[in-house]
Amino acid sequence: MKLQSIAKKIRKPMTSNTDISPLFYTRWSPRAMSGESIPKEELLPLFEAARWAPSSYNNQPWRFIIATGEQKEKCMDFLIDFNKQWCKNAAALIIILSAKNFTHNNQPAQTHSFDTGAAWMSLALEGARRNLVVHGMQGFDYDKVKQTLQIPDTYQVEAMCAIGKFAKKSVLPKDMQDKEKPSGRKEVSEFVNWEGKFEWG
Ligand SMILES: Cc1cc2nc3c(=O)[nH]c(=O)nc-3n(C[C@H](O)[C@H](O)[C@H](O)COP(=O)(O)O)c2cc1C
């Protein structure tokens, strides 16, 4: 709760009169977690939020493998050492996959990763709304995940995320404590072109 209010102070929308939901700029990716478990009933709403994401042909290509308890300990093996250090206190590790082909015709779904990214963001925002840590990860061995969990080639391993209860940053190693704060962003003018042109280097 306290960490959320810190985030609200640091991150601001573009100007004070740009009215966007505070959820967008108060969500961030902490690493400090308490090690407490989170019951299924508390995790479920995050996936309910993911459920309503838009997707091409409403194909809903996202899949989430949820690992808690003993399964979570096994999935820790997938992570790079940096991520192992802070994920040990997560309540759950999630493996995010997407189906490469459409269900209705088995043809390649061009936007399967894009669609699954939308679902992941919904999950992350709902987690933030509930004061949970939801932290995305690329730092793991993708091949090991595919082999260990026997993921067929028709699915893409997109990312992992850690979910847990907030904790004070003192639970983290010193170098991570210094990074334990919401990060900044590019200006809108750096990623938007209003002239209908591609003008980035
Ligand atoms: C797909 C993805 C992969 C990421 N991989 C890692 C990771 O392996 N380890 C880590 O500590 N943070 C990871 N992050 C967190 C990002 O560094 C973080 O989201 C980014 O710096 C923006 O900060 P914010 O989420 O606090 O706004 C990842 C985030 C995403 C979305």
The ligand as an SDF file (V2000), in Angstrom:
LIG
                    3D

 31 33  0  0  0  0  0  0  0  0999 V2000
    8.5730   -8.9550  -21.1460 C   0  0  0  0  0  0  0  0  0  0  0  0
    9.3440   -8.3850  -19.9960 C   0  0  0  0  0  0  0  0  0  0  0  0
   10.5300   -8.9660  -19.6140 C   0  0  0  0  0  0  0  0  0  0  0  0
   11.2160   -8.4860  -18.4850 C   0  0  0  0  0  0  0  0  0  0  0  0
   12.3130   -9.1670  -18.0280 N   0  0  0  0  0  0  0  0  0  0  0  0
   12.8140   -8.8720  -16.8040 C   0  0  0  0  0  0  0  0  0  0  0  0
   13.7600   -9.7210  -16.1850 C   0  0  0  0  0  0  0  0  0  0  0  0
   14.1420  -10.7700  -16.6970 O   0  0  0  0  0  0  0  0  0  0  0  0
   14.2250   -9.3570  -14.9610 N   0  0  0  0  0  0  0  0  0  0  0  0
   13.8180   -8.2220  -14.3200 C   0  0  0  0  0  0  0  0  0  0  0  0
   14.2790   -7.9800  -13.1930 O   0  0  0  0  0  0  0  0  0  0  0  0
   12.9080   -7.4010  -14.8890 N   0  0  0  0  0  0  0  0  0  0  0  0
   12.3720   -7.7040  -16.0950 C   0  0  0  0  0  0  0  0  0  0  0  0
   11.3880   -6.9150  -16.6560 N   0  0  0  0  0  0  0  0  0  0  0  0
   10.9410   -5.6890  -15.9840 C   0  0  0  0  0  0  0  0  0  0  0  0
   11.3020   -4.4580  -16.7980 C   0  0  0  0  0  0  0  0  0  0  0  0
   12.6600   -4.1670  -16.6360 O   0  0  0  0  0  0  0  0  0  0  0  0
   10.3950   -3.2770  -16.3730 C   0  0  0  0  0  0  0  0  0  0  0  0
    9.0650   -3.5740  -16.7120 O   0  0  0  0  0  0  0  0  0  0  0  0
   10.8150   -1.9850  -17.0600 C   0  0  0  0  0  0  0  0  0  0  0  0
   12.0640   -1.5660  -16.6110 O   0  0  0  0  0  0  0  0  0  0  0  0
    9.8110   -0.8720  -16.8080 C   0  0  0  0  0  0  0  0  0  0  0  0
    9.6570   -0.6830  -15.4410 O   0  0  0  0  0  0  0  0  0  0  0  0
    8.2380   -0.7490  -14.7290 P   0  0  0  0  0  0  0  0  0  0  0  0
    7.5840   -2.0660  -15.1020 O   0  0  0  0  0  0  0  0  0  0  0  0
    8.5500   -0.6610  -13.2490 O   0  0  0  0  0  0  0  0  0  0  0  0
    7.4280    0.4080  -15.2270 O   0  0  0  0  0  0  0  0  0  0  0  0
   10.7220   -7.3530  -17.7810 C   0  0  0  0  0  0  0  0  0  0  0  0
    9.5290   -6.7550  -18.2110 C   0  0  0  0  0  0  0  0  0  0  0  0
    8.8370   -7.2550  -19.2990 C   0  0  0  0  0  0  0  0  0  0  0  0
    7.5320   -6.6200  -19.6910 C   0  0  0  0  0  0  0  0  0  0  0  0
  1  2  1  0
  2  3  1  0
  2 30  2  0
  3  4  2  0
  4  5  1  0
  4 28  1  0
  5  6  2  0
  6  7  1  0
  6 13  1  0
  7  8  2  0
  7  9  1  0
  9 10  1  0
 10 11  2  0
 10 12  1  0
 12 13  2  0
 13 14  1  0
 14 15  1  0
 14 28  1  0
 15 16  1  0
 16 17  1  0
 16 18  1  0
 18 19  1  0
 18 20  1  0
 20 21  1  0
 20 22  1  0
 22 23  1  0
 23 24  1  0
 24 25  2  0
 24 26  1  0
 24 27  1  0
 28 29  2  0
 29 30  1  0
 30 31  1  0
M  END
$$$$
